[in-house]
Amino acid sequence: MENGYDQELQYLDMMNEQENNIHEENLEDLAQANTTSEAEAVELTEEENLRKELSTANDKYARLFAEFDNYKKRTSKERVDLIQSASKDVLNKLLPVLDDLDRALTAMQTAQDIESVKQGIDLVNQKFRKTLMQEGLKEMEDLIGKPFDPEFQEAITAIPSPSPDWKNKVIDVVEKGYFLNDKVVRFAKVVIGQ
């Protein structure tokens, strides 16, 4: 009997050992599953972090783009306003000249003395030119007899020169040229000798 009892004990020991092995394997599987889920959780967390970072970067980009677009629109509007206000200032300075010209025209209708009308028109002309000079407009002067310069003049025709030394020189000015702050705003239209 003892032999049967020993066999039972051996069988029980063997069963206990198998249960322990199974239990250890289950613990290993569970630990491995936890490690895998932790790694997946870490990966998901990293992926979520990357998505959040991407979303934040896209949001910053969209805001920056909108801000830059608003800046372009604002500076464009300011430029237009500046140009309009600059012309407004010039026009306000020319209005007194226009008033003087209107008075001169009215005086011409009833004037008996032509000399006084000439003097009045001359005064208006001088005032007008002075106002334009104050705004930076300067007339191209003394062009006749000087060599033709295509950077400042436009040749509208060429005629035979009266003498060889007048070749490629300005013979006549048809329309005066002007500078605005040393930059050509209108080329002088000239006749040159051939």
C-alpha positions in Angstrom: 0.0 0.0 0.0 2.7 2.2 0.7 3.7 1.9 -2.8 0.3 3.1 -3.9 0.5 6.0 -1.4 4.0 6.9 -2.7 2.7 6.8 -6.2 -0.1 9.1 -5.2 2.3 11.4 -3.6 4.5 11.4 -6.6 1.5 11.9 -8.8 0.4 14.9 -6.6 3.9 16.3 -6.6 4.0 16.0 -10.3 0.6 17.7 -10.6 1.7 20.5 -8.3 4.9 20.9 -10.3 2.8 21.1 -13.6 0.5 23.6 -11.9 3.4 25.6 -10.8 4.9 25.5 -14.4 1.6 26.5 -15.9 1.2 29.2 -13.3 4.7 30.5 -14.1 4.1 30.3 -17.8 0.8 32.3 -17.3 2.7 34.8 -15.2 5.4 35.1 -18.0 2.7 35.5 -20.6 0.9 38.1 -18.5 4.2 39.9 -18.0 5.0 39.7 -21.6 1.5 41.0 -22.5 1.9 43.8 -20.0 5.3 44.7 -21.5 3.8 44.6 -25.0 0.8 46.7 -24.0 3.1 49.1 -22.2 5.3 49.3 -25.4 2.1 49.8 -27.4 0.9 52.4 -24.9 4.3 54.1 -25.2 4.1 53.9 -29.0 0.6 55.2 -29.0 1.6 57.9 -26.6 4.5 58.8 -28.9 2.2 58.7 -31.9 -0.4 60.8 -30.1 2.3 63.2 -29.1 3.6 63.5 -32.7 0.0 64.0 -33.9 -0.5 66.7 -31.3 2.8 68.3 -32.3 1.8 68.2 -35.9 -1.6 69.6 -35.1 0.0 72.5 -33.1 2.5 73.1 -35.9 -0.3 73.2 -38.5 -2.3 75.6 -36.3 0.7 77.9 -35.9 1.4 77.8 -39.6 -2.2 78.6 -40.4 -2.2 81.5 -38.0 1.1 82.8 -39.3 -0.1 82.6 -42.8 -3.3 84.5 -42.0 -1.3 87.1 -40.0 1.1 87.6 -43.0 -1.9 87.9 -45.4 -3.4 90.5 -43.1 -0.1 92.3 -43.0 0.1 92.4 -46.8 -3.4 93.7 -47.1 -2.8 96.4 -44.4 0.5 97.6 -46.0 -1.1 97.7 -49.4 -4.0 99.8 -48.1 -1.5 102.1 -46.2 0.5 102.5 -49.5 -2.7 103.5 -51.4 -3.7 105.9 -48.6 -0.2 107.4 -48.6 -0.3 108.0 -52.3 -3.8 109.5 -52.1 -2.8 111.7 -49.2 0.4 112.8 -51.0 -1.6 113.9 -54.1 -4.1 115.6 -51.7 -1.3 117.7 -50.2 0.0 118.7 -53.6 -3.5 119.6 -54.8 -4.1 121.7 -51.7 -1.0 123.6 -52.5 -2.1 124.1 -56.1 -5.6 125.4 -55.3 -4.5 129.0 -54.5 -2.9 129.1 -58.0 -6.1 127.8 -59.5 -8.0 130.6 -57.6 -5.6 133.2 -59.0 -6.0 131.8 -62.5 -9.8 132.0 -62.2 -9.5 135.7 -61.0 -7.2 136.4 -63.9 -9.6 134.9 -66.4 -12.5 136.9 -65.0 -10.4 140.1 -65.1 -9.5 139.4 -68.7 -13.2 139.6 -69.7 -13.6 143.1 -68.5 -10.1 144.4 -68.8 -9.4 147.5 -70.9 -5.6 147.4 -70.3 -3.9 144.4 -71.8 -0.6 145.1 -70.0 -2.2 144.6 -66.6 -3.7 141.3 -67.8 -0.3 140.1 -69.0 1.3 141.1 -65.6 -1.5 139.2 -63.8 -1.0 136.0 -65.9 2.8 136.3 -65.4 2.3 136.5 -61.6 0.1 133.4 -61.7 2.6 131.6 -63.8 5.4 132.5 -61.4 3.4 131.4 -58.4 2.5 128.1 -60.1 6.1 127.3 -61.0 7.3 128.2 -57.4 4.7 125.8 -55.9 5.9 123.0 -58.3 9.5 123.7 -57.4 8.7 123.5 -53.7 7.3 120.0 -54.4 10.6 119.0 -56.0 9.8 119.6 -59.7 12.7 121.0 -61.7 12.8 121.9 -65.4 15.4 120.6 -67.8 17.1 123.8 -68.9 19.6 124.9 -71.6 19.2 121.9 -73.9 19.7 123.7 -77.3 23.2 123.2 -78.6 24.0 120.3 -76.2 24.6 116.7 -77.3 21.6 114.5 -77.5 21.2 112.3 -74.4 18.6 109.5 -74.6 18.5 109.2 -70.8 16.9 112.6 -70.5 15.6 113.4 -74.0 13.4 111.9 -76.6 14.2 112.7 -80.3 10.9 113.2 -82.1 12.6 114.1 -85.4 16.0 114.7 -87.0 16.7 117.5 -89.5 19.8 118.3 -91.5 22.1 120.2 -89.2 22.9 123.8 -90.1 26.6 123.1 -89.6 28.8 120.0 -89.0 29.3 121.0 -85.3 25.5 120.7 -84.7 25.5 117.0 -85.7 23.8 114.9 -82.9 23.0 118.0 -80.9 19.7 119.4 -79.8 18.5 122.0 -82.3 15.0 122.7 -80.8 13.0 121.7 -77.8 9.3 120.9 -78.7 8.3 119.9 -75.2 10.2 120.6 -72.0 11.4 117.8 -69.8 11.2 117.7 -66.0 12.8 116.1 -63.0 11.1 115.2 -59.8 13.8 115.1 -57.0 16.5 114.4 -59.6 14.5 111.6 -61.3 13.1 112.1 -64.8 9.3 112.4 -64.8 9.0 113.6 -68.3 11.6 113.4 -71.1 12.2 116.5 -73.1 11.0 116.1 -76.7 13.7 117.5 -79.0 14.7 117.9 -82.6 18.3 116.9 -83.3 20.7 117.6 -86.1 21.8 114.9 -88.6 
